């Protein structure tokens, strides 16, 4: 006697694009969330100090993220894999850790302390055209006319966003017009990230993602810690062991850094380069909306002017990207690193 067959259960799987959109929403809101955390800390002073200062957010947030990254990718750190890395690989990894793991995040966090979140988001879009220019110059990559025009438009939009800012106390006079220090720091951070991306594309093409992420986060955190000690003194991290700080940082590091990065990588494995690039291009829009919803920070006139050009440049670049890579699949570490870094600030 045969048993009746059980009804077939349909398994619903989340598509790669859904993972990419979720990651992009998390990354896009990271700047506003970072600023909001410092405001929460300002309401719970320890003595006369904010326990959730921007430096503490970066340092402790990275430590929490590092713990979670080790739990996820720790198996990649084995003797067999490490023996395959050359001295040149370690030098390149160190350079990337300094640029994108310590210098760029430190500059971005300082920029968030000096200027509006929207300014940091828009000026951060300087990185993709810089990366494109360096790729053509140093890597001899070819770009089509759409990408070239889009990069120029985005570059002009960033410049207008910087120079059209109304006068503030944190501006310095250069050549007859004021330059916001916060905007300038965000621009320098974009240069550092662009340089890091070029190094990754040229020298780290076969490095496993776990080794890349853990080494960059660990070394970048250590370097930032010592730089902050030199610049601000040993009392700057006096509240680094505060339970109030750590409970927020585990949420911050777990959600923004680990969940966001994991969703992004998982989505990249089953999506095309053009799809991932298109989704990442919505980062500035999500960031500006998040700044309004979370912080009540509405765009200013310079941000509308510069942002319109930046979004126009992104649109033109996407036309070129889809023509060039509409049939290619992202299934390697270099592409993951390349598209990931093109999203700008992601909370680390």
N, C-alpha and C positions, 0 to 999 in steps of 0.2 A: 504494500500500500504506500503510495507516494504521498509525501507531505505537501500541503499547498504552499506555493511559493509566496514568500513575503513580498509585500508591495515595495517596489524600488523607491528608495529615498533619494530625491534629487539634492545634490550638494551644491549649495550656493557659494561661490567663491568670489572674493572681492577682486575686482580687476586691478591691473597695474595702474591705470589712470586714476582710480579712486584713491589708491595709496599716495600717488603723487599730489593730488589735490589736497588731501588731508595734511601731508607734510608741508605743502606750500602755505596752507592756512596757519599752521603752527609757526613756521619760520617768519611769515609776514607779520605776525603779531608779536614777535620776540622783542623788538625795540620798545614797543608800548608796555609790554609786560615788565621789562627790565626797569623802565622808569617808574611804573606803578609800585614795584617792590620797594624801591628806595623811598617812595612816599609813605608806604606802610611802615617802613623802618623809622621814618621821621616822627611817627606817632607813638613810637615805643622806644624812646631814647634810653640808653644805658649811661648814666651820668650826663654828660653833655655830648655824647657821641651817637651817631646813627648806626645801629648794629648791621643794617642792610645797606651799607655804603656801596657805591659802584665797584670799588676795589674788592670788597668782601664778596660781592655778588660774583665777580669774575673768578676770584681765587677759589672760594668754597664751591661755587657752582661747577667749576671745572673738576674739583676733587670728587664731588658727587657723581658727575658724569663719568669720570675716569673709573670709579668703582663699578658703575653699571656697564661701561664699555668692556672692562676686563671680564665681567661675568658673561657677557655676550660673545666676545671675540677672543677671549683668553686662550682658547685652544690653538689659535693660529701661531701663538708664540711658543713654538717647539724647536728643538735643535735642528731638525731637518730643514725647516723653512729658514731659520736664521742663518744657517751656514751658506745658503744660496745668495745672501746679500753681500755685495762687495763693499769695499771701503767707500767707493764713489756713491753707492746707494745710501750709506749712513750719512755721508756729508750732505747729500741732497735732502735727506729726511730732516737733518738738523737745520738746514737753511729754511725749509718749509715750516718747521716747528717755530723757528724764531719769527718768521714773517707773518704767517697766518695763525700761529698758536699763541704768540705773545704780543708782538708789536701791533698788528691790526686790531685785535680785540681791545687792547689797552687804549689805543687811540680812539676807537669807536665809543668805548665807555666814557672816556673823558669828554668826547664830543657831546654825548647825551647829557652830560652835566652842564654844558655851556650853551647849548642851542636846542631848538625844538626837535621832536622826534621826526617830524616830516622833513625837516632839512637834512637830517642824517640819512633818512631813507633815500631822498632824491639825489643827494650828493654821492651816495654810495653807488648810484648807477653809473658813475664814472668808470667803475672797474671793467664792465664788459667791453666798451670801446678800447680801453687801454690794453686789455688782454688780446683783443683782435689785432690791434696795431703791433703788439709785441710778437704775436704769432706769425704775422706776415714778415716782420723784420728778422726775427731770430730763428723761427722754425720753417721759414719759406712756405708757409701755407697760403693757399689761394682763396680769395674771397670774391664773391660776385658783387655786382654793382648795387644790389639791394642792401646787402650787409654793409657795404661801404657808406652808402648814403644814410642808412639807419644809424651807424656809429657816429657819423658827423652830427646828425640831428640830436642824438642823445648827449653828445659832448657839449654842444652849444647850449642845450637845455640845462645841463649841470652848471656851466659857467654863469648863465643868467640867474639861476637859483642862488648862486653865491654872491654875485655882485649887486643884485637888486634888493638885497636884504635891507630893511630899515636900520638906522643907526642904533647901536646898543653899546653897553658898557664893555662888552667882551669883544670889541672890534679893534683892529689896528689899521692905521692909515697906510696905504700902499699906492703910490702913483696917483694921488688925488681922489681915490675912492676907498671906502672902508671894506675890509675883509673880516668876516666873522671868524674868530679863532676856532670855534666849534666846527664850522663848515670846513675850515682849512685842515683840521685834524681828521675829519671824515674823508677828505680828498687824499691825504697822505696814506690813510688806512687802505683806500682803494688801490693806490699804487702798490702797496705791500702785498695785497691779496692778488693783484694781477701778476706780480713777479713770482709769487708762490705758485700760481696756476701754471705759468710757463715752465718753471722748474719741474713741477709734477708731470707735465705732459712730455717733457724732454727726457727726464732721467728716472722717473718712478713708474714707468708704464707697466711693470710686472710685479709691483709691490702689493701683497694682499691688503685688502681694505682694513682688516683688523689691526695689522701692524702699523699701517699708515695712520689710522685714527688714534690708536692708543699712544704711539710714540709722539705724535704731534700734540695731543692733549697733555700728556705727562710733562714733556720737556718745556712746552710753552707755558704751563702753569708754574714750573720751577723758575724759569727765567723771569716771568712777570713778577713773581714774589720778590726776587732779589732786586729787580729794578725799582719796585715800589718802596722797598726798604731804603734804598739809596736816596730816592727822590723825596720821600715823605717821612722817613724815620721809623724806628722800631715800634712806636706806639700806634702806627697806622692800622695794624692788624690786632689791636688790643681785644676786640670783640669777636675774633675769628672762631672762638670755641663756644659762642653763645648758642644755647639750644634753640632760641627763637630764630636765629639766622639759619641754622642747619635744617630745621623743619621746612622752611620755605625753600631752601636750596635743593633739598632732595626732590621736592615737587618741581622746581624749576629745571634742574639738571635732568631729572627723569623724563619730564614731559617734552620740553623744548629740545634738549640736546639728543637724548637717546631715542625717545619715541619718534621725534621728528626725523632724525637721521635714519632710523630703521625703516620707517615708512617710505622715505625717499629712495633708499637703496632697494627695498623690496619692489617698489613700483618701477624702478629703472630696469630691473631684470626682465620685465615682460612688456616694456614700452619702447617706442622708437626714440631716437635722439631728438627728432623734431617735436614730438609730442611733449617730451620732458622739458625741452627748451621753451615751448609755447606756454606750458603751465607755469614754469618758473617766472615768465615775464609778467605774470599777474601779481608778483610779490609787492611791487610798489603800491598798487591799488589796494591790496589787502592791508598793507602797513598803514597807509593813510586812513583807511576806514577804521582800523583797530585803534589808531591814535585818537580818533574822534570819539569812538564808543567807550574806550577805556579811560582816556585822559581828558576828553572834551576839547582836544586840540584841533581846531578847524584850520584848513589850509589858508594861507595868506595869498595876496595878489602875486608876489614873486614866485611862490610855489605853484600857483596855477599856471603862470606863464612858462616857467622852466619845466614843470611837470608835463604840460601839454606837448612840448617839444620832445621830452624824454619818451613819453608814451608813443608819440608818432615815430620816433626812431626805433623803439621796440617793435612796433608793427611792421615797419619796413624790413627790419632785421629778420623777423619771423617769416616774411615772404621769401627772403633769400635762403633761410635755413630750411624751410619746407621744400623748396626746389632742390636743394643740394642733398638733403638727408631723409627724404620722405620714406625711403625703403630700407634704411639702415636700422639695426636693432642695437640697443644698448645692452651689451652683455659682457663688458670687460671693465676692469677697475679704472683704467685711464678715463673712459667716458664717464663713469660714475663720478670721479673726482672732478672732471672738467665741468660737467653740467651743475654739479653740486656747488662748486665754488662760484659759479656764475650767478647764484641767487643772492649774493650779498650777505649781510649780517644774519646769522642764524642762532644767535644767543650764546655763542662760545667765543 
